[in-house]
């Protein structure tokens, strides 16, 4: 279960980073043997950005999207203050 959460978190992190204008994906890899067998029940969402306002907004939006899919969400800003680095 935690492996699936990690894979989902990494996928979301790469998705967010790839939306930036100055970023370019030069290589990607997917484990051909990995198969999702069941939908995750709970995930931890963390946006790794310097701006705390952007971090909160991104985590809130990702949390809403996951919640709409029936997934419980724990956001990093619920545990780490905006000044945490």
C-alpha positions in Angstrom: 0.0 0.0 0.0 2.7 2.5 0.9 4.5 1.7 -2.4 1.4 2.8 -4.3 1.2 6.0 -2.3 4.9 6.7 -3.0 4.4 6.1 -6.7 1.3 8.3 -6.8 3.1 11.1 -4.9 6.1 10.9 -7.3 3.8 11.0 -10.3 1.9 14.0 -8.9 5.3 15.7 -8.1 6.5 15.2 -11.6 3.2 16.3 -13.1 3.4 19.6 -11.1 7.0 20.2 -12.0 6.5 19.4 -15.7 3.8 22.1 -15.9 6.4 24.8 -15.4 7.5 26.7 -18.5 11.2 26.4 -17.8 11.1 22.7 -17.1 11.7 20.0 -19.7 11.3 16.2 -19.2 14.4 14.7 -20.7 14.0 11.1 -19.4 11.3 9.0 -17.8 11.1 5.5 -16.6 8.2 3.2 -15.6 8.5 -0.2 -14.0 6.9 -2.5 -16.5 6.0 -5.0 -13.8 4.2 -2.5 -11.6 0.4 -2.9 -11.6 -2.2 -1.0 -9.6 -4.4 -3.6 -8.0 -6.6 -1.4 -5.8 -7.2 2.3 -5.4 -5.4 4.0 -2.5 -7.6 4.9 0.5 -5.4 7.6 2.0 -2.5 9.7 0.6 -0.1 12.3 1.8 0.2 15.4 -0.4 3.3 17.6 -0.4 4.1 20.4 -2.9 7.9 21.0 -2.9 8.0 24.7 -3.7 9.6 27.7 -2.1 6.6 29.9 -2.0 4.4 29.0 1.0 1.2 30.5 -0.6 1.8 28.4 -3.8 2.5 25.3 -1.6 -0.8 25.7 0.3 -2.8 26.3 -2.9 -1.3 23.3 -4.8 -1.8 21.0 -1.9 -5.4 22.2 -1.5 -6.1 21.6 -5.2 -4.5 18.2 -5.3 -6.3 17.3 -2.1 -9.7 18.3 -3.6 -9.0 16.3 -6.7 -8.1 13.2 -4.7 -11.1 13.7 -2.4 -13.4 13.8 -5.4 -12.1 10.3 -6.2 -13.0 9.1 -2.7 -9.4 9.2 -1.3 -8.6 10.6 2.2 -5.9 13.3 2.0 -3.3 14.4 4.5 -1.7 17.7 3.4 1.9 18.5 4.4 0.9 22.0 5.6 -1.3 20.4 8.2 1.9 19.0 9.7 4.7 21.4 8.7 4.3 25.2 9.1 4.8 27.5 6.1 8.2 28.4 7.4 9.4 24.8 7.4 12.3 24.2 5.0 
